[in-house]
Amino acid sequence: MAKEEAVGVEGKVIERMRNSRFRVELKGGHLVLAYVAGKIRYQSRRIVEGDTVGVMLSPYDLTQGRIVYCVKA
């Protein structure tokens, strides 16, 4: 059985939470809880409220995601 592909969307960080988690509002107004991918953490990029980020969502759970890139506001 093939592995399901992740869904990539863009959103805006609206709240910074503990443990490197962020509340992200997607283009359609949907809110997700996202964590920082290891690639961004390795590069020591700082993500603040108002930044536009790319989020990968699993097709099984659309309420949680992983931040894979960041565009500074």
Distance bins in CASP14 RR format, pairs under 12 A and 6 or more apart:
PFRMAT RR
TARGET T0000
AUTHOR 0000-0000-0000
RMODE 2
METHOD distances of the structure
MODEL  1
3 58 0 0 0 0 0 1 0 0 0 0 0
3 59 0 0 0 0 0 1 0 0 0 0 0
3 60 0 0 0 0 0 1 0 0 0 0 0
4 56 0 0 0 0 0 1 0 0 0 0 0
4 57 0 0 0 0 0 1 0 0 0 0 0
4 58 1 0 0 1 0 0 0 0 0 0 0
4 59 1 0 1 0 0 0 0 0 0 0 0
4 60 1 0 0 1 0 0 0 0 0 0 0
4 61 0 0 0 0 0 1 0 0 0 0 0
5 56 0 0 0 0 1 0 0 0 0 0 0
5 57 0 0 0 0 0 1 0 0 0 0 0
5 58 0 0 0 0 1 0 0 0 0 0 0
5 59 1 0 0 1 0 0 0 0 0 0 0
5 60 0 0 0 0 0 1 0 0 0 0 0
6 37 0 0 0 0 0 1 0 0 0 0 0
6 54 0 0 0 0 0 1 0 0 0 0 0
6 55 0 0 0 0 1 0 0 0 0 0 0
6 56 1 0 1 0 0 0 0 0 0 0 0
6 57 1 0 0 1 0 0 0 0 0 0 0
6 58 1 0 0 1 0 0 0 0 0 0 0
6 59 1 0 0 1 0 0 0 0 0 0 0
6 60 0 0 0 0 0 1 0 0 0 0 0
6 61 0 0 0 0 0 1 0 0 0 0 0
6 62 0 0 0 0 0 1 0 0 0 0 0
6 64 0 0 0 0 0 1 0 0 0 0 0
6 65 0 0 0 0 1 0 0 0 0 0 0
6 66 0 0 0 0 1 0 0 0 0 0 0
6 68 0 0 0 0 1 0 0 0 0 0 0
7 26 0 0 0 0 0 1 0 0 0 0 0
7 30 0 0 0 0 0 1 0 0 0 0 0
7 32 0 0 0 0 0 1 0 0 0 0 0
7 54 0 0 0 0 0 1 0 0 0 0 0
7 55 0 0 0 0 1 0 0 0 0 0 0
7 56 1 0 0 1 0 0 0 0 0 0 0
7 57 1 0 1 0 0 0 0 0 0 0 0
7 58 1 0 0 1 0 0 0 0 0 0 0
7 59 1 0 0 1 0 0 0 0 0 0 0
7 60 0 0 0 0 0 1 0 0 0 0 0
7 61 0 0 0 0 0 1 0 0 0 0 0
7 62 1 0 0 1 0 0 0 0 0 0 0
7 65 0 0 0 0 1 0 0 0 0 0 0
7 66 0 0 0 0 0 1 0 0 0 0 0
7 68 0 0 0 0 0 1 0 0 0 0 0
8 24 0 0 0 0 0 1 0 0 0 0 0
8 26 0 0 0 0 1 0 0 0 0 0 0
8 27 0 0 0 0 0 1 0 0 0 0 0
8 32 0 0 0 0 0 1 0 0 0 0 0
8 34 0 0 0 0 0 1 0 0 0 0 0
8 53 0 0 0 0 0 1 0 0 0 0 0
8 54 1 0 0 1 0 0 0 0 0 0 0
8 55 1 0 0 1 0 0 0 0 0 0 0
8 56 1 0 1 0 0 0 0 0 0 0 0
8 57 1 0 0 1 0 0 0 0 0 0 0
8 58 0 0 0 0 0 1 0 0 0 0 0
8 59 0 0 0 0 0 1 0 0 0 0 0
8 62 0 0 0 0 0 1 0 0 0 0 0
8 65 0 0 0 0 1 0 0 0 0 0 0
8 66 0 0 0 0 1 0 0 0 0 0 0
8 67 0 0 0 0 0 1 0 0 0 0 0
8 68 0 0 0 0 1 0 0 0 0 0 0
8 69 0 0 0 0 0 1 0 0 0 0 0
9 24 0 0 0 0 1 0 0 0 0 0 0
9 25 0 0 0 0 0 1 0 0 0 0 0
9 26 1 0 1 0 0 0 0 0 0 0 0
9 27 1 0 0 1 0 0 0 0 0 0 0
9 28 0 0 0 0 1 0 0 0 0 0 0
9 29 0 0 0 0 0 1 0 0 0 0 0
9 30 0 0 0 0 1 0 0 0 0 0 0
9 32 0 0 0 0 1 0 0 0 0 0 0
9 34 0 0 0 0 0 1 0 0 0 0 0
9 52 0 0 0 0 0 1 0 0 0 0 0
9 53 0 0 0 0 1 0 0 0 0 0 0
9 54 1 0 0 1 0 0 0 0 0 0 0
9 55 1 0 1 0 0 0 0 0 0 0 0
9 56 0 0 0 0 1 0 0 0 0 0 0
9 57 1 0 0 1 0 0 0 0 0 0 0
9 62 0 0 0 0 1 0 0 0 0 0 0
9 65 0 0 0 0 1 0 0 0 0 0 0
9 66 0 0 0 0 0 1 0 0 0 0 0
9 67 0 0 0 0 0 1 0 0 0 0 0
9 68 0 0 0 0 0 1 0 0 0 0 0
9 69 0 0 0 0 0 1 0 0 0 0 0
10 24 0 0 0 0 1 0 0 0 0 0 0
10 25 0 0 0 0 0 1 0 0 0 0 0
10 26 1 0 0 1 0 0 0 0 0 0 0
10 27 1 0 0 1 0 0 0 0 0 0 0
10 28 0 0 0 0 0 1 0 0 0 0 0
10 29 0 0 0 0 0 1 0 0 0 0 0
10 30 0 0 0 0 0 1 0 0 0 0 0
10 32 0 0 0 0 0 1 0 0 0 0 0
10 34 0 0 0 0 0 1 0 0 0 0 0
10 51 0 0 0 0 0 1 0 0 0 0 0
10 52 1 0 0 1 0 0 0 0 0 0 0
10 53 1 0 0 1 0 0 0 0 0 0 0
10 54 1 0 1 0 0 0 0 0 0 0 0
10 55 1 0 0 1 0 0 0 0 0 0 0
10 56 0 0 0 0 0 1 0 0 0 0 0
10 57 0 0 0 0 0 1 0 0 0 0 0
10 67 0 0 0 0 0 1 0 0 0 0 0
10 68 0 0 0 0 0 1 0 0 0 0 0
10 69 0 0 0 0 1 0 0 0 0 0 0
10 70 0 0 0 0 0 1 0 0 0 0 0
10 71 0 0 0 0 1 0 0 0 0 0 0
11 22 0 0 0 0 0 1 0 0 0 0 0
11 23 0 0 0 0 0 1 0 0 0 0 0
11 24 1 0 1 0 0 0 0 0 0 0 0
11 25 1 0 0 1 0 0 0 0 0 0 0
11 26 1 0 1 0 0 0 0 0 0 0 0
11 27 1 0 0 1 0 0 0 0 0 0 0
11 28 0 0 0 0 1 0 0 0 0 0 0
11 29 0 0 0 0 1 0 0 0 0 0 0
11 30 0 0 0 0 1 0 0 0 0 0 0
11 31 0 0 0 0 0 1 0 0 0 0 0
11 32 0 0 0 0 1 0 0 0 0 0 0
11 34 0 0 0 0 1 0 0 0 0 0 0
11 47 0 0 0 0 0 1 0 0 0 0 0
11 50 0 0 0 0 1 0 0 0 0 0 0
11 51 0 0 0 0 1 0 0 0 0 0 0
11 52 1 0 0 1 0 0 0 0 0 0 0
11 53 1 0 1 0 0 0 0 0 0 0 0
11 54 1 0 0 1 0 0 0 0 0 0 0
11 55 1 0 0 1 0 0 0 0 0 0 0
11 56 0 0 0 0 0 1 0 0 0 0 0
11 57 0 0 0 0 0 1 0 0 0 0 0
11 65 0 0 0 0 0 1 0 0 0 0 0
11 67 0 0 0 0 1 0 0 0 0 0 0
11 68 0 0 0 0 0 1 0 0 0 0 0
11 69 0 0 0 0 0 1 0 0 0 0 0
11 70 0 0 0 0 0 1 0 0 0 0 0
11 71 0 0 0 0 1 0 0 0 0 0 0
11 73 0 0 0 0 0 1 0 0 0 0 0
12 22 0 0 0 0 0 1 0 0 0 0 0
12 23 0 0 0 0 0 1 0 0 0 0 0
12 24 1 0 0 1 0 0 0 0 0 0 0
12 25 1 0 1 0 0 0 0 0 0 0 0
12 26 0 0 0 0 1 0 0 0 0 0 0
12 27 0 0 0 0 1 0 0 0 0 0 0
12 28 0 0 0 0 0 1 0 0 0 0 0
12 29 0 0 0 0 1 0 0 0 0 0 0
12 30 0 0 0 0 0 1 0 0 0 0 0
12 31 0 0 0 0 0 1 0 0 0 0 0
12 32 0 0 0 0 0 1 0 0 0 0 0
12 34 0 0 0 0 0 1 0 0 0 0 0
12 47 0 0 0 0 0 1 0 0 0 0 0
12 48 0 0 0 0 0 1 0 0 0 0 0
12 49 0 0 0 0 1 0 0 0 0 0 0
12 50 1 0 1 0 0 0 0 0 0 0 0
12 51 1 0 0 1 0 0 0 0 0 0 0
12 52 1 0 1 0 0 0 0 0 0 0 0
12 53 1 0 0 1 0 0 0 0 0 0 0
12 54 0 0 0 0 1 0 0 0 0 0 0
12 55 0 0 0 0 0 1 0 0 0 0 0
12 67 0 0 0 0 0 1 0 0 0 0 0
12 70 0 0 0 0 0 1 0 0 0 0 0
12 71 0 0 0 0 1 0 0 0 0 0 0
12 73 0 0 0 0 1 0 0 0 0 0 0
13 21 0 0 0 0 0 1 0 0 0 0 0
13 22 1 0 1 0 0 0 0 0 0 0 0
13 23 1 0 0 1 0 0 0 0 0 0 0
13 24 1 0 1 0 0 0 0 0 0 0 0
13 25 0 0 0 0 1 0 0 0 0 0 0
13 26 0 0 0 0 0 1 0 0 0 0 0
13 31 0 0 0 0 0 1 0 0 0 0 0
13 32 0 0 0 0 0 1 0 0 0 0 0
13 33 0 0 0 0 0 1 0 0 0 0 0
13 34 0 0 0 0 1 0 0 0 0 0 0
13 36 0 0 0 0 0 1 0 0 0 0 0
13 46 0 0 0 0 0 1 0 0 0 0 0
13 47 1 0 0 1 0 0 0 0 0 0 0
13 48 1 0 0 1 0 0 0 0 0 0 0
13 49 1 0 1 0 0 0 0 0 0 0 0
13 50 1 0 1 0 0 0 0 0 0 0 0
13 51 1 0 1 0 0 0 0 0 0 0 0
13 52 1 0 0 1 0 0 0 0 0 0 0
13 53 1 0 1 0 0 0 0 0 0 0 0
13 54 0 0 0 0 0 1 0 0 0 0 0
13 55 0 0 0 0 1 0 0 0 0 0 0
13 67 0 0 0 0 1 0 0 0 0 0 0
13 70 0 0 0 0 1 0 0 0 0 0 0
13 71 0 0 0 0 0 1 0 0 0 0 0
13 72 0 0 0 0 0 1 0 0 0 0 0
13 73 0 0 0 0 1 0 0 0 0 0 0
14 22 0 0 0 0 1 0 0 0 0 0 0
14 23 1 0 1 0 0 0 0 0 0 0 0
14 24 1 0 0 1 0 0 0 0 0 0 0
14 25 1 0 1 0 0 0 0 0 0 0 0
14 26 0 0 0 0 0 1 0 0 0 0 0
14 29 0 0 0 0 0 1 0 0 0 0 0
14 30 0 0 0 0 0 1 0 0 0 0 0
14 31 1 0 0 1 0 0 0 0 0 0 0
14 32 0 0 0 0 0 1 0 0 0 0 0
14 33 0 0 0 0 0 1 0 0 0 0 0
14 34 0 0 0 0 0 1 0 0 0 0 0
14 47 0 0 0 0 0 1 0 0 0 0 0
14 48 0 0 0 0 0 1 0 0 0 0 0
14 49 1 0 0 1 0 0 0 0 0 0 0
14 50 1 0 0 1 0 0 0 0 0 0 0
14 51 0 0 0 0 0 1 0 0 0 0 0
14 52 0 0 0 0 0 1 0 0 0 0 0
14 53 0 0 0 0 0 1 0 0 0 0 0
14 73 0 0 0 0 0 1 0 0 0 0 0
15 21 0 0 0 0 1 0 0 0 0 0 0
15 22 1 0 0 1 0 0 0 0 0 0 0
15 23 1 1 0 0 0 0 0 0 0 0 0
15 24 0 0 0 0 1 0 0 0 0 0 0
15 25 0 0 0 0 1 0 0 0 0 0 0
15 31 0 0 0 0 1 0 0 0 0 0 0
15 32 0 0 0 0 0 1 0 0 0 0 0
15 33 0 0 0 0 1 0 0 0 0 0 0
15 34 0 0 0 0 0 1 0 0 0 0 0
15 47 0 0 0 0 0 1 0 0 0 0 0
15 48 0 0 0 0 0 1 0 0 0 0 0
15 49 1 0 0 1 0 0 0 0 0 0 0
15 50 0 0 0 0 1 0 0 0 0 0 0
15 51 0 0 0 0 0 1 0 0 0 0 0
16 22 1 0 1 0 0 0 0 0 0 0 0
16 23 1 0 0 1 0 0 0 0 0 0 0
16 24 0 0 0 0 0 1 0 0 0 0 0
16 33 0 0 0 0 0 1 0 0 0 0 0
16 34 0 0 0 0 0 1 0 0 0 0 0
16 35 0 0 0 0 0 1 0 0 0 0 0
16 36 0 0 0 0 0 1 0 0 0 0 0
16 46 0 0 0 0 0 1 0 0 0 0 0
16 47 1 0 0 1 0 0 0 0 0 0 0
16 48 1 0 0 1 0 0 0 0 0 0 0
16 49 1 0 1 0 0 0 0 0 0 0 0
16 50 0 0 0 0 1 0 0 0 0 0 0
16 51 0 0 0 0 0 1 0 0 0 0 0
16 53 0 0 0 0 0 1 0 0 0 0 0
16 67 0 0 0 0 0 1 0 0 0 0 0
17 23 1 0 0 1 0 0 0 0 0 0 0
17 24 0 0 0 0 0 1 0 0 0 0 0
17 33 1 0 0 1 0 0 0 0 0 0 0
17 34 0 0 0 0 1 0 0 0 0 0 0
17 35 0 0 0 0 1 0 0 0 0 0 0
17 36 0 0 0 0 0 1 0 0 0 0 0
17 47 0 0 0 0 0 1 0 0 0 0 0
17 49 0 0 0 0 0 1 0 0 0 0 0
18 33 0 0 0 0 0 1 0 0 0 0 0
18 35 0 0 0 0 0 1 0 0 0 0 0
19 33 0 0 0 0 0 1 0 0 0 0 0
19 34 0 0 0 0 0 1 0 0 0 0 0
19 35 1 0 0 1 0 0 0 0 0 0 0
19 36 0 0 0 0 1 0 0 0 0 0 0
19 41 0 0 0 0 0 1 0 0 0 0 0
20 33 0 0 0 0 0 1 0 0 0 0 0
20 34 0 0 0 0 1 0 0 0 0 0 0
20 35 1 0 1 0 0 0 0 0 0 0 0
20 36 1 0 1 0 0 0 0 0 0 0 0
20 37 0 0 0 0 0 1 0 0 0 0 0
20 38 0 0 0 0 1 0 0 0 0 0 0
20 40 0 0 0 0 1 0 0 0 0 0 0
20 41 1 0 0 1 0 0 0 0 0 0 0
20 45 0 0 0 0 0 1 0 0 0 0 0
20 46 0 0 0 0 0 1 0 0 0 0 0
20 47 0 0 0 0 1 0 0 0 0 0 0
20 66 0 0 0 0 0 1 0 0 0 0 0
20 67 0 0 0 0 1 0 0 0 0 0 0
21 32 0 0 0 0 0 1 0 0 0 0 0
21 33 1 0 0 1 0 0 0 0 0 0 0
21 34 1 0 0 1 0 0 0 0 0 0 0
21 35 1 0 1 0 0 0 0 0 0 0 0
21 36 0 0 0 0 1 0 0 0 0 0 0
21 47 0 0 0 0 0 1 0 0 0 0 0
21 64 0 0 0 0 1 0 0 0 0 0 0
21 65 0 0 0 0 1 0 0 0 0 0 0
21 66 0 0 0 0 0 1 0 0 0 0 0
21 67 0 0 0 0 1 0 0 0 0 0 0
22 31 0 0 0 0 0 1 0 0 0 0 0
22 32 0 0 0 0 1 0 0 0 0 0 0
22 33 1 0 0 1 0 0 0 0 0 0 0
22 34 1 0 1 0 0 0 0 0 0 0 0
22 35 1 0 0 1 0 0 0 0 0 0 0
22 36 1 0 0 1 0 0 0 0 0 0 0
22 37 0 0 0 0 0 1 0 0 0 0 0
22 40 0 0 0 0 0 1 0 0 0 0 0
22 46 0 0 0 0 0 1 0 0 0 0 0
22 47 1 0 0 1 0 0 0 0 0 0 0
22 48 0 0 0 0 1 0 0 0 0 0 0
22 49 0 0 0 0 1 0 0 0 0 0 0
22 50 0 0 0 0 0 1 0 0 0 0 0
22 51 0 0 0 0 1 0 0 0 0 0 0
22 53 1 0 0 1 0 0 0 0 0 0 0
22 54 0 0 0 0 0 1 0 0 0 0 0
22 55 0 0 0 0 1 0 0 0 0 0 0
22 64 0 0 0 0 0 1 0 0 0 0 0
22 65 0 0 0 0 1 0 0 0 0 0 0
22 66 0 0 0 0 0 1 0 0 0 0 0
22 67 1 0 0 1 0 0 0 0 0 0 0
22 70 0 0 0 0 0 1 0 0 0 0 0
23 29 0 0 0 0 0 1 0 0 0 0 0
23 30 0 0 0 0 0 1 0 0 0 0 0
23 31 1 0 0 1 0 0 0 0 0 0 0
23 32 1 0 0 1 0 0 0 0 0 0 0
23 33 1 0 0 1 0 0 0 0 0 0 0
23 34 1 0 0 1 0 0 0 0 0 0 0
23 35 0 0 0 0 0 1 0 0 0 0 0
23 47 0 0 0 0 0 1 0 0 0 0 0
23 49 0 0 0 0 1 0 0 0 0 0 0
23 50 0 0 0 0 0 1 0 0 0 0 0
23 53 0 0 0 0 0 1 0 0 0 0 0
23 55 0 0 0 0 0 1 0 0 0 0 0
23 63 0 0 0 0 0 1 0 0 0 0 0
23 64 0 0 0 0 0 1 0 0 0 0 0
23 65 0 0 0 0 0 1 0 0 0 0 0
23 67 0 0 0 0 0 1 0 0 0 0 0
24 30 0 0 0 0 1 0 0 0 0 0 0
24 31 1 0 0 1 0 0 0 0 0 0 0
24 32 1 0 1 0 0 0 0 0 0 0 0
24 33 1 0 0 1 0 0 0 0 0 0 0
24 34 1 0 1 0 0 0 0 0 0 0 0
24 35 0 0 0 0 0 1 0 0 0 0 0
24 36 0 0 0 0 0 1 0 0 0 0 0
24 47 0 0 0 0 1 0 0 0 0 0 0
24 49 0 0 0 0 0 1 0 0 0 0 0
24 50 0 0 0 0 1 0 0 0 0 0 0
24 51 0 0 0 0 1 0 0 0 0 0 0
24 52 0 0 0 0 1 0 0 0 0 0 0
24 53 1 0 0 1 0 0 0 0 0 0 0
24 54 0 0 0 0 1 0 0 0 0 0 0
24 55 1 0 1 0 0 0 0 0 0 0 0
24 56 0 0 0 0 0 1 0 0 0 0 0
24 57 0 0 0 0 0 1 0 0 0 0 0
24 63 0 0 0 0 0 1 0 0 0 0 0
24 64 0 0 0 0 0 1 0 0 0 0 0
24 65 0 0 0 0 1 0 0 0 0 0 0
24 66 0 0 0 0 0 1 0 0 0 0 0
24 67 1 0 0 1 0 0 0 0 0 0 0
24 68 0 0 0 0 0 1 0 0 0 0 0
24 70 0 0 0 0 0 1 0 0 0 0 0
25 31 1 0 1 0 0 0 0 0 0 0 0
25 32 0 0 0 0 1 0 0 0 0 0 0
25 33 0 0 0 0 0 1 0 0 0 0 0
25 34 0 0 0 0 0 1 0 0 0 0 0
25 49 0 0 0 0 0 1 0 0 0 0 0
25 50 0 0 0 0 1 0 0 0 0 0 0
25 51 0 0 0 0 0 1 0 0 0 0 0
25 52 0 0 0 0 0 1 0 0 0 0 0
25 53 0 0 0 0 0 1 0 0 0 0 0
25 55 0 0 0 0 0 1 0 0 0 0 0
26 32 1 0 0 1 0 0 0 0 0 0 0
26 33 0 0 0 0 0 1 0 0 0 0 0
26 34 0 0 0 0 1 0 0 0 0 0 0
26 52 0 0 0 0 0 1 0 0 0 0 0
26 53 0 0 0 0 0 1 0 0 0 0 0
26 54 0 0 0 0 1 0 0 0 0 0 0
26 55 1 0 0 1 0 0 0 0 0 0 0
26 57 0 0 0 0 1 0 0 0 0 0 0
26 62 0 0 0 0 1 0 0 0 0 0 0
26 63 0 0 0 0 0 1 0 0 0 0 0
26 65 0 0 0 0 0 1 0 0 0 0 0
27 52 0 0 0 0 0 1 0 0 0 0 0
27 53 0 0 0 0 0 1 0 0 0 0 0
27 54 0 0 0 0 0 1 0 0 0 0 0
27 55 0 0 0 0 0 1 0 0 0 0 0
30 55 0 0 0 0 0 1 0 0 0 0 0
30 57 0 0 0 0 1 0 0 0 0 0 0
30 62 1 0 0 1 0 0 0 0 0 0 0
30 63 0 0 0 0 1 0 0 0 0 0 0
30 64 0 0 0 0 0 1 0 0 0 0 0
30 65 0 0 0 0 0 1 0 0 0 0 0
31 55 0 0 0 0 0 1 0 0 0 0 0
31 62 0 0 0 0 0 1 0 0 0 0 0
31 63 0 0 0 0 1 0 0 0 0 0 0
31 64 0 0 0 0 0 1 0 0 0 0 0
31 65 0 0 0 0 0 1 0 0 0 0 0
32 53 0 0 0 0 0 1 0 0 0 0 0
32 54 0 0 0 0 0 1 0 0 0 0 0
32 55 1 0 0 1 0 0 0 0 0 0 0
32 56 0 0 0 0 0 1 0 0 0 0 0
32 57 1 0 0 1 0 0 0 0 0 0 0
32 58 0 0 0 0 0 1 0 0 0 0 0
32 61 0 0 0 0 1 0 0 0 0 0 0
32 62 1 0 0 1 0 0 0 0 0 0 0
32 63 1 0 1 0 0 0 0 0 0 0 0
32 64 1 0 0 1 0 0 0 0 0 0 0
32 65 1 0 1 0 0 0 0 0 0 0 0
32 66 0 0 0 0 1 0 0 0 0 0 0
32 67 0 0 0 0 0 1 0 0 0 0 0
33 55 0 0 0 0 0 1 0 0 0 0 0
33 57 0 0 0 0 0 1 0 0 0 0 0
33 61 0 0 0 0 0 1 0 0 0 0 0
33 62 0 0 0 0 0 1 0 0 0 0 0
33 63 1 0 0 1 0 0 0 0 0 0 0
33 64 1 0 1 0 0 0 0 0 0 0 0
33 65 1 0 0 1 0 0 0 0 0 0 0
33 66 0 0 0 0 0 1 0 0 0 0 0
33 67 0 0 0 0 0 1 0 0 0 0 0
34 40 0 0 0 0 0 1 0 0 0 0 0
34 47 0 0 0 0 1 0 0 0 0 0 0
34 51 0 0 0 0 0 1 0 0 0 0 0
34 53 1 0 0 1 0 0 0 0 0 0 0
34 54 0 0 0 0 1 0 0 0 0 0 0
34 55 1 0 1 0 0 0 0 0 0 0 0
34 56 0 0 0 0 1 0 0 0 0 0 0
34 57 0 0 0 0 1 0 0 0 0 0 0
34 58 0 0 0 0 0 1 0 0 0 0 0
34 61 0 0 0 0 0 1 0 0 0 0 0
34 62 0 0 0 0 0 1 0 0 0 0 0
34 63 0 0 0 0 1 0 0 0 0 0 0
34 64 1 0 0 1 0 0 0 0 0 0 0
34 65 1 0 1 0 0 0 0 0 0 0 0
34 66 1 0 0 1 0 0 0 0 0 0 0
34 67 1 0 1 0 0 0 0 0 0 0 0
34 68 0 0 0 0 1 0 0 0 0 0 0
34 69 0 0 0 0 0 1 0 0 0 0 0
34 70 0 0 0 0 0 1 0 0 0 0 0
35 41 0 0 0 0 1 0 0 0 0 0 0
35 47 0 0 0 0 0 1 0 0 0 0 0
35 53 0 0 0 0 0 1 0 0 0 0 0
35 55 0 0 0 0 1 0 0 0 0 0 0
35 56 0 0 0 0 0 1 0 0 0 0 0
35 64 0 0 0 0 1 0 0 0 0 0 0
35 65 1 0 0 1 0 0 0 0 0 0 0
35 66 1 0 0 1 0 0 0 0 0 0 0
35 67 1 0 0 1 0 0 0 0 0 0 0
35 68 0 0 0 0 0 1 0 0 0 0 0
36 42 0 0 0 0 1 0 0 0 0 0 0
36 43 0 0 0 0 0 1 0 0 0 0 0
36 44 0 0 0 0 0 1 0 0 0 0 0
36 45 0 0 0 0 1 0 0 0 0 0 0
36 46 0 0 0 0 0 1 0 0 0 0 0
36 47 1 0 0 1 0 0 0 0 0 0 0
36 51 0 0 0 0 0 1 0 0 0 0 0
36 53 0 0 0 0 1 0 0 0 0 0 0
36 54 0 0 0 0 0 1 0 0 0 0 0
36 55 0 0 0 0 0 1 0 0 0 0 0
36 56 0 0 0 0 0 1 0 0 0 0 0
36 65 0 0 0 0 0 1 0 0 0 0 0
36 66 1 0 0 1 0 0 0 0 0 0 0
36 67 1 0 1 0 0 0 0 0 0 0 0
36 68 0 0 0 0 1 0 0 0 0 0 0
36 69 0 0 0 0 0 1 0 0 0 0 0
36 70 0 0 0 0 1 0 0 0 0 0 0
37 43 0 0 0 0 0 1 0 0 0 0 0
37 45 0 0 0 0 0 1 0 0 0 0 0
37 47 0 0 0 0 0 1 0 0 0 0 0
37 53 0 0 0 0 0 1 0 0 0 0 0
37 54 0 0 0 0 1 0 0 0 0 0 0
37 55 0 0 0 0 1 0 0 0 0 0 0
37 56 1 0 0 1 0 0 0 0 0 0 0
37 65 0 0 0 0 1 0 0 0 0 0 0
37 66 1 0 1 0 0 0 0 0 0 0 0
37 67 1 0 1 0 0 0 0 0 0 0 0
37 68 1 0 1 0 0 0 0 0 0 0 0
37 69 0 0 0 0 1 0 0 0 0 0 0
37 70 0 0 0 0 1 0 0 0 0 0 0
38 44 0 0 0 0 0 1 0 0 0 0 0
38 45 0 0 0 0 0 1 0 0 0 0 0
38 66 0 0 0 0 1 0 0 0 0 0 0
38 67 0 0 0 0 1 0 0 0 0 0 0
38 68 0 0 0 0 1 0 0 0 0 0 0
38 69 0 0 0 0 0 1 0 0 0 0 0
39 45 0 0 0 0 1 0 0 0 0 0 0
39 56 0 0 0 0 0 1 0 0 0 0 0
39 66 0 0 0 0 0 1 0 0 0 0 0
39 67 0 0 0 0 1 0 0 0 0 0 0
39 68 1 0 0 1 0 0 0 0 0 0 0
39 69 0 0 0 0 1 0 0 0 0 0 0
39 70 0 0 0 0 0 1 0 0 0 0 0
40 46 0 0 0 0 1 0 0 0 0 0 0
40 47 1 0 0 1 0 0 0 0 0 0 0
40 51 0 0 0 0 0 1 0 0 0 0 0
40 53 0 0 0 0 1 0 0 0 0 0 0
40 54 0 0 0 0 0 1 0 0 0 0 0
40 55 0 0 0 0 0 1 0 0 0 0 0
40 56 0 0 0 0 0 1 0 0 0 0 0
40 66 0 0 0 0 1 0 0 0 0 0 0
40 67 1 0 0 1 0 0 0 0 0 0 0
40 68 1 0 0 1 0 0 0 0 0 0 0
40 69 1 0 0 1 0 0 0 0 0 0 0
40 70 1 0 0 1 0 0 0 0 0 0 0
40 71 0 0 0 0 0 1 0 0 0 0 0
41 47 0 0 0 0 1 0 0 0 0 0 0
41 66 0 0 0 0 0 1 0 0 0 0 0
41 67 0 0 0 0 1 0 0 0 0 0 0
41 68 0 0 0 0 0 1 0 0 0 0 0
41 70 0 0 0 0 0 1 0 0 0 0 0
43 68 0 0 0 0 0 1 0 0 0 0 0
43 69 0 0 0 0 0 1 0 0 0 0 0
43 70 0 0 0 0 1 0 0 0 0 0 0
44 70 0 0 0 0 0 1 0 0 0 0 0
45 51 0 0 0 0 1 0 0 0 0 0 0
45 53 0 0 0 0 0 1 0 0 0 0 0
45 67 0 0 0 0 1 0 0 0 0 0 0
45 68 0 0 0 0 0 1 0 0 0 0 0
45 69 0 0 0 0 1 0 0 0 0 0 0
45 70 1 0 1 0 0 0 0 0 0 0 0
45 71 0 0 0 0 0 1 0 0 0 0 0
45 72 0 0 0 0 1 0 0 0 0 0 0
46 70 0 0 0 0 1 0 0 0 0 0 0
46 72 0 0 0 0 1 0 0 0 0 0 0
46 73 0 0 0 0 0 1 0 0 0 0 0
47 53 1 0 0 1 0 0 0 0 0 0 0
47 54 0 0 0 0 0 1 0 0 0 0 0
47 55 0 0 0 0 0 1 0 0 0 0 0
47 67 1 0 0 1 0 0 0 0 0 0 0
47 68 0 0 0 0 0 1 0 0 0 0 0
47 69 0 0 0 0 0 1 0 0 0 0 0
47 70 1 0 1 0 0 0 0 0 0 0 0
47 71 0 0 0 0 0 1 0 0 0 0 0
47 72 0 0 0 0 1 0 0 0 0 0 0
47 73 0 0 0 0 0 1 0 0 0 0 0
48 70 0 0 0 0 1 0 0 0 0 0 0
48 72 0 0 0 0 1 0 0 0 0 0 0
48 73 1 0 0 1 0 0 0 0 0 0 0
49 72 0 0 0 0 0 1 0 0 0 0 0
49 73 0 0 0 0 1 0 0 0 0 0 0
50 70 0 0 0 0 0 1 0 0 0 0 0
50 71 0 0 0 0 0 1 0 0 0 0 0
50 72 0 0 0 0 1 0 0 0 0 0 0
50 73 1 0 1 0 0 0 0 0 0 0 0
51 67 0 0 0 0 1 0 0 0 0 0 0
51 69 0 0 0 0 0 1 0 0 0 0 0
51 70 1 0 1 0 0 0 0 0 0 0 0
51 71 1 0 0 1 0 0 0 0 0 0 0
51 72 1 0 1 0 0 0 0 0 0 0 0
51 73 1 0 1 0 0 0 0 0 0 0 0
52 67 0 0 0 0 0 1 0 0 0 0 0
52 69 0 0 0 0 1 0 0 0 0 0 0
52 70 1 0 0 1 0 0 0 0 0 0 0
52 71 1 0 1 0 0 0 0 0 0 0 0
52 72 0 0 0 0 1 0 0 0 0 0 0
52 73 1 0 0 1 0 0 0 0 0 0 0
53 65 0 0 0 0 0 1 0 0 0 0 0
53 66 0 0 0 0 0 1 0 0 0 0 0
53 67 1 0 1 0 0 0 0 0 0 0 0
53 68 0 0 0 0 1 0 0 0 0 0 0
53 69 1 0 0 1 0 0 0 0 0 0 0
53 70 1 0 1 0 0 0 0 0 0 0 0
53 71 1 0 0 1 0 0 0 0 0 0 0
53 72 0 0 0 0 0 1 0 0 0 0 0
53 73 0 0 0 0 0 1 0 0 0 0 0
54 65 0 0 0 0 1 0 0 0 0 0 0
54 66 0 0 0 0 1 0 0 0 0 0 0
54 67 1 0 0 1 0 0 0 0 0 0 0
54 68 1 0 1 0 0 0 0 0 0 0 0
54 69 1 0 1 0 0 0 0 0 0 0 0
54 70 1 0 0 1 0 0 0 0 0 0 0
54 71 0 0 0 0 1 0 0 0 0 0 0
55 62 0 0 0 0 0 1 0 0 0 0 0
55 63 0 0 0 0 0 1 0 0 0 0 0
55 64 0 0 0 0 1 0 0 0 0 0 0
55 65 1 0 1 0 0 0 0 0 0 0 0
55 66 1 0 0 1 0 0 0 0 0 0 0
55 67 1 0 1 0 0 0 0 0 0 0 0
55 68 1 0 0 1 0 0 0 0 0 0 0
55 69 0 0 0 0 1 0 0 0 0 0 0
55 70 0 0 0 0 0 1 0 0 0 0 0
56 62 0 0 0 0 0 1 0 0 0 0 0
56 64 0 0 0 0 0 1 0 0 0 0 0
56 65 1 0 0 1 0 0 0 0 0 0 0
56 66 1 0 1 0 0 0 0 0 0 0 0
56 67 0 0 0 0 1 0 0 0 0 0 0
56 68 1 0 1 0 0 0 0 0 0 0 0
56 69 0 0 0 0 1 0 0 0 0 0 0
57 63 0 0 0 0 1 0 0 0 0 0 0
57 64 1 0 0 1 0 0 0 0 0 0 0
57 65 1 0 1 0 0 0 0 0 0 0 0
57 66 0 0 0 0 1 0 0 0 0 0 0
57 67 0 0 0 0 0 1 0 0 0 0 0
57 68 0 0 0 0 0 1 0 0 0 0 0
58 64 1 0 0 1 0 0 0 0 0 0 0
58 65 1 0 0 1 0 0 0 0 0 0 0
58 66 0 0 0 0 1 0 0 0 0 0 0
59 65 0 0 0 0 0 1 0 0 0 0 0
END
